[in-house]
Amino acid sequence: MLRISTKLMRVAAIGAVSFAILGGIALAAQDKYTLQVPNGLAFSEFRGFESWQTISVSQSGNMIEVILGNPAMIDAYAAGIPGNGRKFPDGAKMAKIHWNAKQSAEAPAPTTVPASLHDVDFMLKDSTKYADSGGWAYAEFDYAAATDTFKPLGTGTKCGAACHNIVKSKDYVFTAYGKR
């Protein structure tokens, strides 16, 4: 018989589901790729976003962000979009990861670094399906550190449309591709 201390947590992967064993009780860990904004985008439509190329970074208030693009998005930036007046192609995707900011305890100069994860936002270009929102669909998944889970925010695919209207001339995209 396996003895497990209530202070010791072991994590085992079983297929695509992870279980945390705490005090002899197995608790299923969330699979973020099963989540979907009601009547909106699914987290699974952005599978692999964690390894996409960085487009840029930004800071807003007490959060820092990294903006990532799938290969279609990166290729579009390399072709000069949106500065050349063309639009991003269908299938282009962006992910924006927000972290609460903190000051590094190790860096020799004041350096802002990521602390806890705050949320992940997504954008997907499909000019036909999302024509009424400039060709883009939006989704946000808030993160709860206490439970290590994501939760869809809002409903539908237009949650970012109103905000992005101010950059209509840039095909509704705020982020410029940072010089390398």
ABEGO torsion letter per residue (X at the ends): XBBBBAABBBBBBBEABBBBBBGGBBBBBBBAAABBBBGBBBAAAABGAAABBBABBBBBEABBBBBBBBAAAAAAAAAGOAAAGBBBBBGBBBBBBBBBBBBBAABABBBBBBBBBABBBBBBBBAAAAAAAGGBBBBBBBBBAAAGBBBBBEBEAAAAAAAAAAAAAAGGBABBBBBX
